[in-house]
């Protein structure tokens, strides 16, 4: 399985984007966007009792990870941007590689290029939250 991570231009102000391309062979391929955005002022209020140093919250970012195919669907098609659009049939190991070598590499690249102090994701599905939690624990270093 080949994973390619590239910074990608977006016209949305304050959004940094990475394109993550996965090729498994046999005609199975998928492209994803990882959008990294500064947290909103409302979110500042959620976290100000935890992160009292304003420099941290002024440089806090959240992640949105989704299949590029989600951009081709209209609102009337009852799909979420975070649904599955490409049948990749990832094994447990392949899924881990996607998150660690794809998403992880993009986050590390972004953090090195910016003044990010806090980068987080809020998974919408419980299964995805469990995956994130186990990967963060396993790769905490």
C-alpha positions as CSV (number, residue, x, y, z in Angstrom):
1,X,0.0,0.0,0.0
2,X,1.4,3.4,-1.0
3,X,0.6,6.6,0.9
4,X,1.4,10.0,-0.5
5,X,1.0,13.2,1.6
6,X,1.1,16.6,0.0
7,X,0.3,20.1,1.1
8,X,-2.6,21.3,-1.0
9,X,-3.8,24.8,-1.8
10,X,-7.3,25.8,-0.6
11,X,-9.1,29.1,-1.2
12,X,-10.7,28.9,2.2
13,X,-9.0,31.5,4.5
14,X,-7.5,30.1,7.6
15,X,-7.6,26.5,6.3
16,X,-4.5,24.5,5.7
17,X,-5.1,21.4,3.5
18,X,-3.2,18.2,2.9
19,X,-4.1,15.6,0.2
20,X,-3.5,12.1,1.3
21,X,-3.6,9.6,-1.6
22,X,-3.7,5.8,-0.9
23,X,-3.0,3.2,-3.7
24,X,-3.6,-0.4,-2.8
25,X,-3.2,-1.9,-6.2
26,X,-5.9,-3.9,-8.0
27,X,-7.6,-0.7,-9.0
28,X,-8.3,0.3,-5.4
29,X,-7.3,3.9,-4.7
30,X,-8.7,6.8,-2.6
31,X,-7.9,10.4,-2.1
32,X,-8.6,12.2,1.2
33,X,-8.3,15.8,2.4
34,X,-7.1,16.7,5.9
35,X,-8.2,20.2,6.6
36,X,-6.6,22.0,9.5
37,X,-8.4,25.0,10.8
38,X,-7.9,27.4,13.7
39,X,-10.5,26.9,16.4
40,X,-13.3,29.4,16.6
41,X,-13.8,31.9,19.4
42,X,-16.6,29.9,20.7
43,X,-14.3,26.9,21.1
44,X,-11.8,29.2,23.0
45,X,-14.5,29.4,25.7
46,X,-14.8,25.6,25.9
47,X,-11.0,25.2,26.6
48,X,-10.0,28.3,28.4
49,X,-10.3,26.7,31.9
50,X,-8.0,23.9,30.7
51,X,-5.4,25.9,28.7
52,X,-5.0,29.1,30.7
53,X,-2.1,30.3,28.5
54,X,-3.7,32.3,25.8
55,X,-0.8,31.5,23.4
56,X,-2.0,27.9,23.3
57,X,-5.5,28.7,22.3
58,X,-4.4,31.4,19.9
59,X,-2.5,28.6,18.1
60,X,-5.0,25.8,18.5
61,X,-6.2,23.9,15.4
62,X,-8.8,21.2,14.7
63,X,-8.8,18.5,12.0
64,X,-11.3,17.5,9.5
65,X,-10.5,14.3,7.5
66,X,-12.7,13.2,4.7
67,X,-12.7,11.5,1.3
68,X,-12.4,13.9,-1.6
69,X,-15.4,12.2,-3.3
70,X,-17.6,13.8,-0.6
71,X,-17.1,17.1,-2.4
72,X,-18.8,15.7,-5.5
73,X,-22.1,14.8,-3.7
74,X,-24.9,17.3,-3.3
75,X,-26.8,18.0,-0.1
76,X,-29.9,16.1,-1.4
77,X,-28.0,12.8,-1.7
78,X,-28.1,12.3,2.1
79,X,-24.4,11.7,2.5
80,X,-22.2,13.2,5.2
81,X,-18.8,14.6,4.2
82,X,-17.4,12.0,6.6
83,X,-19.2,8.9,5.1
84,X,-17.3,6.2,3.2
85,X,-17.2,6.9,-0.5
86,X,-14.5,4.5,-1.7
87,X,-14.4,0.8,-1.0
88,X,-10.9,0.2,0.2
89,X,-11.4,-2.7,2.5
90,X,-8.6,-1.7,4.8
91,X,-7.1,-4.3,7.0
92,X,-6.4,-3.3,10.6
93,X,-2.7,-2.8,9.7
94,X,-3.5,-0.8,6.6
95,X,-5.9,1.5,8.5
96,X,-3.2,2.1,11.1
97,X,-0.7,3.0,8.3
98,X,-3.2,5.4,6.8
99,X,-3.6,7.2,10.1
100,X,0.0,7.1,11.2
101,X,1.9,7.6,7.9
102,X,-0.8,9.7,6.2
103,X,-2.6,11.8,8.8
104,X,0.2,11.7,11.3
105,X,2.8,12.9,8.7
106,X,0.5,15.7,7.6
107,X,0.1,16.9,11.2
108,X,3.8,16.7,11.9
109,X,4.5,18.7,8.7
110,X,1.9,21.3,9.6
111,X,3.2,21.7,13.2
112,X,6.7,22.2,11.9
113,X,5.6,24.8,9.4
114,X,3.3,26.7,11.8
115,X,3.2,27.9,15.3
116,X,0.6,25.3,16.3
117,X,0.5,24.5,20.0
118,X,-2.5,22.3,20.0
119,X,-4.0,20.1,17.2
120,X,-7.0,17.9,17.9
121,X,-9.7,16.0,16.2
122,X,-13.2,15.1,17.4
123,X,-14.3,11.9,15.7
124,X,-18.1,11.8,15.0
125,X,-18.4,8.0,15.3
126,X,-17.5,5.9,18.4
127,X,-15.6,3.3,16.5
128,X,-13.4,6.1,15.0
129,X,-12.8,7.6,18.4
130,X,-11.6,4.2,19.7
131,X,-9.2,3.9,16.7
132,X,-7.9,7.4,17.4
133,X,-7.5,6.7,21.1
134,X,-5.6,3.4,20.5
135,X,-3.3,4.9,17.9
136,X,-2.5,8.0,20.0
137,X,-1.6,5.7,23.0
138,X,0.5,3.4,20.8
139,X,2.3,6.2,19.0
140,X,2.4,8.8,21.8
141,X,6.2,9.4,21.4
